[in-house]
Amino acid sequence: MEPDPLREIRDIRRQISEECGNNPERVFAYYLAHQQKMKDSGVYTFTTRPVVHDSSELATEPSVERKSPN
């Protein structure tokens, strides 16, 4: 049987939630602390602003005309 990465992720999230007493505020605090540890490690890069793409880079699809049901 092949491993299911999605199931593994859900199991880990469930375990973290249980460790935090299934308290959403504690879970959120856990993730914030973990994020800060990752930032402090210097191994990961984080952005504080959304990435802006030049609109000319976006692919466009031709418009499709729909016939009315009348």
N, C-alpha and C positions, 0 to 999 in steps of 0.2 A: 504494500500500500504506500503510495506516494505521500510525502508530508504535505500538509495543507497550511501554507503560510498565513492565510487569513484566519484560520482557526487558532493558530499559535498566537497571533497578535491579540485576538479576542480573549484568549485564555490569560495572557499576560495582563491585559487591561482589567479583566475581572479580578485577578489576583491582587493587583494594585488597589483596586476599589475595596476589596475585602480587607486589605491591610489598613486602609484608611477608615474602616468601620462603615463603609458604604455611605459616607458623608460627602456630598458633592463639594463642599467648601474645603474639606481636607484633601480630597483628590486634586482639586484645582491647585491648592498650595503645594502639594507634592510635585505636580508637573512644573509649576513655576520654579521651585527649588532645583529640580532636575535640569531645567533649561538653563538656569544660572550657572550650575556646575559645568554644563557643556560649554557655555560662553567663556567661563573662567579658564577652562582647559586650554583654550587657544587652538584647538584642533578643528573646530567648526566655525563657519562664517554665518553670521545672521544679518538680516537686513531689517531696518526699521521703517523703510519707506517701500511702498509698492513698486514693483518693477514696471517701468513704462516702456512699451514697445512702440516703434514707429509704425503708424498705421499702414505705410506702404509695404510693410513686411507681412501683413495679414492677408491670407488668401481669401479671395471672394468667390462666391459661387454665383452662377447666373441666376437671375430671378426666375421663378416658375410661375406662369400664369395658371390660375385655377378657373375652370369653367363653373359658372353658377349652376345649381341644380335645376333652374327653371327651364 
